[in-house]
Amino acid sequence: MSWPIFSPNIPSISKKSLELLANALNAESVIEGVETLPILDAMRALHLDFIQGYAIARPMPADALMAMVVQGYDLPEGSAKHPASLLGAYAAHLLRRPLMDALRRGWIDISVTTPPPCPLVAFLREHGAAEDHPIVAAHHRLVSVKSNPEQGYLDQTLNHIETEIQELVREAIHLEQRE
């Protein structure tokens, strides 16, 4: 069953609660308001069930929809494994946080599991970012802190660096939108 569960305009705590509710009821959620290609890219990176919005198609008559389906419709570039935008890469980065925390806490044997490179850093490198790029440099500090569990106030430090990365990504996206 598919329910239009939440919209990006609902406060984040409600979105998470509704997502948990949908999962508990074995329902699929429909994300509304996916209006731009970067938002579409982020939704794919987060592996969300169903999306709806102008980034996919404008409203159209039923016969035009049927023609589009029959002709075959390809979504714009990007995939969950290879985001096409900074927002998509950041979403993929966020999705890996539980894995990275489990590795850091020793819940997963690192000798058996080698995580792939961070999608955010991979995206930035593919687009010419140097090692001194502010987001790449902050990410290096994040990895350094995570790999040194003896460091005091580890969770606070990690949260501080994650907040810094979030702000840097937000600034970069605003710059992209102005250009």
FIVOKOL-921101 format. One record per residue: residue in one letter; x, y, z of N, C-alpha, C, O in turn. Coordinates in steps of 0.001 Angstrom, whole numbers, padded with zeros to 6 digits, always signed. Atoms other than C-alpha are relative to their C-alpha. Layout:
# residues N
aXYZXYZXYZXYZ;...
//
This chain:
# residues 179
m+000847-001155+000000+000000+000000+000000+000895+001220+000000+001999+001182+000542;s-000766-001226+000091+001199+003521-000689-000821+001142+000576-001943+001392+000135;w+000693-001112-000633+000243+006467+001505+000814+001262-000205+002039+001225-000092;p-000756-001262+000026+001160+010113+000974+000300+000421+001436-000475+001161+002043;i-000276-000101-001430+002843+010173+004376+000502+001376+000422-000035+001928+001383;f-000471-001274-000487+004803+013405+004634+000562+000874-001091+000888+000418-002187;s-000477-001028+000902+005943+016555+002970+001232+000637+000622+001367+000622+001845;p-001175-000657-000574+009259+018412+003360-000339+001170+000919+000537+001643+001642;n+000368-001143-000825+007316+021204+005100-000337-000381+001436-000485+000509+002274;i+000300+000450-001358+006551+019083+008212+001295+000043+000812+002345-000324+000284;p-001230-000018-000810+009044+019577+011093+000679-001368+000010+000010-002399-000056;s-000775+001231+000159+011834+016976+011026-000369-001082+001010-000357-002261+000654;i+000364+001043-000971+010779+015191+014226-001253-000722-000471-001363-001938-000315;s+001224+000610+000511+007367+014588+012674+000303-000877-001203-000259-001963-001344;k-000348+000798+001175+008914+013388+009421+000586-001344+000423+000215-002386-000118;k-000623+001239-000468+011030+010832+011274-001038-000904+000640-001041-002112+000403;s+001043+000792-000643+008068+009710+013366-000920-000630-001025-001298-001795-000894;l+000881+000532+001035+005905+009309+010286+000703-001081-000824+000090-002069-001230;e-000768+001018+000724+008664+007415+008501+000052-001298+000811-000126-002382+000256;l-000021+001184-000868+008980+005039+011491-001370-000677+000017-001463-001904-000027;l+001349+000543+000027+005203+004623+011545-000269-000744-001298-000812-001849-001278;a+000198+000665+001294+005106+003801+007836+000756-001319-000046+000228-002329-000510;n-000785+001245-000004+007893+001249+008278-000626-001048+000912-000674-002228+000564;a+000615+000937-000940+006171-000306+011301-001267-000617-000582-001585-001771-000294;l+001234+000504+000622+002953-000670+009287+000260-000678-001342-000673-001076-002040;n-000396+000590+001278+004883-002064+006318-000649+000754-001166-001048+000159-002167;a+000550-000863+001041+003592+000864+004268+001147+000704-000711+002236+000849-000155;e-000987-000764+000751+005484+002754+001614-000347+001473+000121-001520+001847+000091;s+000252-001428-000134+005896+006483+002006+000231+000695-001332+001061+000273-002137;v-000140-000823+001193+005527+009063-000731+000515+001361+000455-000123+002037+001262;i-000581-001284-000346+007761+012097-000444-000490+001007-001034-000219+000869-002226;e+000535-001029+000880+006019+015134-001893+000931+001203-000022+001749+001388+000879;g-000742-001255+000057+007561+018397-002998+001418-000140-000494+002260+000704-000187;v-001334+000179+000570+010601+017041-004817+000032+000855-001279-000286+000386-002372;e+000167-000986+001060+010860+020143-006979+001241+000244-000843+001125+000708-001978;t-001237-000300+000735+014528+020385-008032+000828-001273-000182+000635-002263+000524;l-000861+001165+000230+017138+017995-009402+000887-000327+001197+001060-001507+001502;p-000779+000356-001196+019379+018302-006311-000853-000674+001084-000377-001592+001752;i+000855+000659-000991+016419+017407-004052-000322-001419-000456-000324-002338+000363;l+000228+001346+000548+015598+014446-006343+001225-000874+000255+001100-002029+000663;d-001249+000729-000209+019244+013399-006119+000159-000408+001467+000579-001529+001757;a-000092+000314-001433+019163+013579-002299-000997-001082+000387-000666-001958+001185;m+001005+001019-000310+015953+011516-002145+000467-001376-000476+000271-002377+000214;r-000546+001279+000489+017585+008818-004291+001120-000483+000905+001193-001668+001230;a-001129+000379-000866+020714+008876-002110-000490-000575+001317+000174-001425+001911;l+000568+000484-001262+018488+008280+000934-000839-001263-000179-001385-001783+000794;h+000740+001230+000316+016802+005291-000790-001463+000092+000436-002001-000865+000993;l+001392-000163-000399+013306+006676-000202-000921-000735-000965-000600-000905-002141;d+000906+000860+000761+010319+004644-001409-000508+000648-001285-000171+000203-002382;f+000619-000647+001146+008394+006972-003706+000098+001506+000158+000027+002038+001266;i-000108-001450-000025+008764+010603-004649-000932+000592-001033-001295-000053-002016;q+000912-000691+000899+006541+013130-006336+000398+001466-000024+000692+002051+001018;g-000284-001426+000094+007232+016616-007640+000457+000396-001381+000633-000446-002261;y-000362-000564+001301+008242+018872-010504+001340-000516-000522+001567-000492-001732;a-001289+000511+000466+011757+017382-010623-000183-001250-000852+000676-001586-001667;i+000283+001204+000788+010173+014247-012071-000829+000373-001210-000476+000024-002337;a+000860-000440+001098+007387+015765-014159-000987+001031+000522-001372+001011+001692;r+001049-000971-000309+004957+018650-014201-001348-000711-000067-001465-001759-000703;p+001334+000598+000133+001259+017902-013747-000389-000084-001473-000082+000812-002259;m+000362+000203+001405-000169+016531-016987-001285-000805-000088-001658-001500+000856;p+001208+000806+000207-003333+015016-018416+000356-001490-000020+001498-001858-000294;a-000213+001450-000065-003736+011237-018081+000557-000551-001299+001427-001421-001265;d-000495+000525+001274-003161+010641-021809+001473+000344-000213+002214-000455-000787;a-001412-000362+000101+000156+012516-021673+000849-000871+000932+001961-001263+000577;l-000699+000883-000931+001178+010461-018618+000152-001388-000602+001226-001986-000533;m-000068+001336+000623+000330+007226-020430+001012-000010-001131+001772-000969-001265;a-000977-000083+001096+002346+008343-023473+001420+000014+000553+002309-000635+000002;m-001330-000059-000618+005312+009155-021212+000415-001376+000513+001565-001779+000339;v-000298+001323-000537+005104+005736-019534+000288-000985-001126+001236-001766-001043;v-000161+000924+001124+004733+003862-022842+001335+000248-000717+002025-000697-001100;q-001256-000339+000696+007679+005722-024432+001218-000316+000856+002333-000415+000344;g-001119+000245-000922+009808+005007-021375+000531+001323+000495+000897+002193-000296;y-000437-001251-000608+010818+007730-018986+001237-000269+000831+001241-001143+001698;d-001233+000105-000778+014325+008105-017647+000079+001178+000954-000057+002331+000546;l-000203-001073-000965+014826+010061-014465+001294+000734-000347+002184+000154-000968;p-001252-000728+000230+017483+012785-014651+001175-000725+000647+000994-001606+001487;e-001209+000690-000450+021077+011758-013962+000117-000078+001510-000513+000676+002250;g-000229+000214-001419+022243+010536-010607-000573-001333+000430-001508-001846-000186;s+000492+001262-000544+021733+007389-008587+000348-000037+001483+001116+000788+001978;a-000283+000132-001426+021789+006255-004987+001483-000253+000240+002040+000219+001231;k-001416+000322-000191+025327+004940-005454+000933+001096-000518+002092+001174-000111;h-000848-001040+000587+026598+007916-007453-000796+001298-000121-001325+001602-001191;p+000770-001241+000036+024943+011220-006525+000548+000978-001042+001750+001021-001302;a-000367-000958+001042+024949+013939-009199+000051+001429+000517+000325+002349-000253;s+000002-001353-000556+024738+016930-006832+000648-000010+001376+000793-001054+002012;l-000576-000120-001336+026347+018226-003681-001018-000403+001061-000664-001069+002034;l+001042+000376-000955+023026+017841-001840-000173-001523+000043-000320-002097+001121;g+000101+001457+000047+022770+014209-003005+001190-000672+000681+001029-001657+001403;a-001203+000559-000622+026352+013517-001937-000043+000168+001518+000372-000724+002258;y+000110-000222-001439+025695+015054+001480-001037-000953+000606-000830-001482+001698;a+001014+000946-000485+022537+012938+001868+000602-001400+000129+000362-002093+001117;a-000653+001316-000057+024575+009810+001055+000992-000057+001160+001126-001094+001811;h-000922-000089-001140+027181+010947+003614-000764-000215+001309-000322-000973+002172;l+000792+000132-001222+024482+011267+006286-000513-001424+000192-000597-001911+001319;l+000521+001356-000075+023112+007831+005468+001037-000974+000556+000678-002008+001120;r-001076+000882-000476+026497+006296+006345+000349+000209+001465+001119-000575+002019;r-000374-000287-001387+026681+007820+009842-000221-001183+000942+000666-001466+001747;p+000151+001145-000913+025178+004786+011643+001072-001073-000215+001560-001663+000749;l-001060+000974+000296+027678+002486+009869+001315+000461+000604+002022-000321+001240;m-001270-000500-000512+030590+004716+010785+000023-000033+001531+001051-000355+002126;d+000055+000073-001461+029440+004939+014412+000162-001439+000493+000831-001682+001497;a-000131+001411-000389+029118+001136+014584+001449-000466-000141+001948-001207+000706;l-001411+000349+000175+032653+000752+013202+000841+000613+001119+001699-000054+001696;r-000773-000700-001027+034014+003343+015648-000182-000643+001362+000774-000740+002132;r+000280+000585-001317+032357+001681+018630+000415-001473+000092+000298-002093+001149;g-000465+001379-000009+033724-001724+017612-001103-001031-000147-000886-002216+000109;w+001113+000932+000166+030326-003248+016890+000134-000799-001291-000511-001835-001456;i-000281+000695+001262+031569-004266+013435+001509-000169-000077+002259+000770+000188;d-001434+000280+000100+034949-005899+012900+000555+000685-001242+000224+000303-002365;i-000552-000779+001102+036901-003423+010754+000888-000838-000903+001044-000518-002081;s-000859+000838+000843+039240-006178+009545-000830-000745-001034-000292-001162-002060;v+000886+000688+000934+036241-007788+007816-000691+001003-000930-000965+000691-002089;t+000776-000986+000730+034499-004617+006658+000832+001249-000242+001225+001937+000700;t-000661-001247+000347+036251-001839+004822-001020+000871-000703-001429+000563-001822;p+001026-000834+000619+033789+000944+004134+000532+000679-001260+001709+001033-001326;p-000420-000720+001197+033884+002524+000687+000236+001466+000340-000169+001932+001405;p-000263-001412-000289+035033+006126+000420-001306+000774+000213-002352+000412-000325;c+001170-000832-000270+032642+008783+001683-000522+000595-001307+000255+001162-002076;p+000553-000541+001244+030265+009801-001131+000147+001517-000105+000254+002045-001212;l-000152-001454+000031+030572+013475-000150+001400+000373-000478+001551+001218-001361;v-001379-000279+000401+034366+013504-000453+000241-000476-001433+000909+000206-002211;a-000154+000504+001373+034217+011352-003610-000612+000980-000999-000010+001257-002037;f+000655-000972+000883+031771+013828-005195+000870+001245-000160+001088+001721-001274;l-000820-001213+000060+033953+016807-004295+001278-000229-000797+001679+000630-001582;r-001229+000301+000754+037098+015138-005656-000290-000137-001492+000485+000330-002327;e+000381+000122+001413+035293+014227-008895-000223+001368-000641-000080+001522-001854;h+000267-001339+000509+034457+017908-009239+001159+000962+000277+000975+002179+000309;g-001216-000800-000053+038025+019107-008709+000386+000595+001342+001279+001441+001396;a-000361-000548-001313+038134+019838-004973+001355-000544+000441+001630-001739+000336;a-001323+000387-000509+041641+019805-003531-000120-000460+001449-001174-000320+002070;e-000007+000488-001377+042601+018315-000181-000222+001125+001007-000667+000874+002127;d+000209-001110-000927+042477+021791+001363-001383+000640-000142-001664+001653+000499;h+001385-000484+000095+038858+022340+000302-000605-000087+001404-000404-001094+002083;p+000495+000005-001386+037028+023264+003547-000808-001248+000385-000663-001753+001498;i+000801+001188-000343+034581+020333+003376+000888-001235+000071+000741-002053+000980;v-000922+001150-000003+037309+017806+002502+000873+000049+001252+001077-000973+001907;a-000851-000128-001193+039547+019165+005280-000784-000336+001272-000269-001025+002153;a+000833+000323-001167+036683+018990+007819-000277-001495+000055-000287-002087+001134;h+000255+001450+000028+035927+015435+006693+001232-000775+000457+001109-001768+001174;h-001229+000651-000468+039576+014456+007208+000100+000070+001519+000497-000906+002156;r-000005-000111-001465+039323+015784+010784-001017-000945+000614-000755-001550+001654;l+001042+000915-000489+036111+013793+011259+000527-001431+000030+000369-002135+001027;v-000543+001365+000079+037801+010571+010122+001107-000181+001027+001201-001234+001658;s-001093+000083-000961+040833+011317+012283-000536-000178+001421-000014-000988+002186;v+000586+000114-001341+038678+011776+015395-000657-001364+000175-000519-001992+001225;k+000678+001295-000103+036630+008658+014651+000990-001148+000154+000679-002155+000790;s-000966+001097-000071+039777+006560+014295+000843+000060+001271+001709-000793+001465;n-000759-000138-001231+041151+007732+017659-000955-000008+001190-001263+001051+001738;p+000989+000070-001078+038727+006462+020339+000507+000443+001369-000304+000658+002269;e-000514-000448-001293+041071+007500+023193-000210+001486+000218-000084+001975+001341;q+000190-001441-000109+040352+011152+022454-001204+000310+000897-002267-000291+000736;g+001076-000365-000909+038235+012755+025198-001124+000739-000695-000916+001354-001741;y+001185-000675+000521+034738+014113+024556-000230-000326-001477-000545+000555-002277;l+000057+000434+001390+034611+012094+021348-001330+000351-000663-001336+000924-001753;d+001297-000264+000622+030868+012379+020692-000222+001489-000208-000761+001886-001241;q+000144-001447+000162+030900+016145+021273+000853+000507-001157+000410+001346-001942;t-000891-000417+001078+033855+016563+018937-000563-000421-001348-000559+000362-002298;l+000591+000479+001257+032217+014427+016246-001211+000839-000383-001359+001216-001546;n+001174-000818+000284+028966+016378+016542+000398+001401-000459-000231+001967-001353;h-000474-001323+000392+030870+019651+016294+000503-000014-001454+000179+000883-002232;i-000529+000078+001368+032680+018555+013117-001126-000265-000991-001137+000319-002075;e+001152+000256+000885+029454+017166+011588-000798+001282-000220-001260+001540-001332;t+000707-001276+000137+027782+020528+012282+000778+000945-000908+000188+001669-001710;e-000842-000820+000875+030716+022285+010626-000166-000432-001456-000314+000412-002340;i+000183+000504+001369+030390+020040+007548-001369+000406-000525-001497+000833-001672;q+001357-000390+000409+026643+020704+007454-000042+001472-000414-000626+001807-001444;e-000010-001436+000323+027218+024480+007502+000781+000273-001285+000363+001088-002107;l-000792-000179+001213+029923+024251+004830-000773-000454-001242-000739+000208-002279;v+000811+000489+001123+027647+022181+002581-001130+000994-000287-001396+001319-001444;r+001090-000971+000175+024773+024623+003166+000507+001250-000729-000142+001733-001656;e-000584-001181+000656+027019+027575+002198+000314-000300-001468+000033+000520-002342;a-000353+000362+001373+028265+025742-000915-001239-000122-000880-001216+000290-002040;i+001241+000133+000769+024703+024924-002022-000592+001378-000276-001095+001624-001372;h+000498-001370+000234+023666+028573-001552+000817+000696-001084+000261+001414-001916;l-000839-000577+001043+026645+029635-003674-000365-000565-001371-000438+000179-002349;e+000405+000626+001269+025646+027124-006391-001291+000614-000513-001417+000880-001708;q+001300-000531+000403+022100+028497-006425+000115+001432-000500-000644+001835-001381;r-000176-001386+000449+023320+032089-006834+000663+000086-001366+000447+001044-002107;e-000744-000032+001282+025533+031204-009813-000858-000376-001165-000382-000397-002300;
//
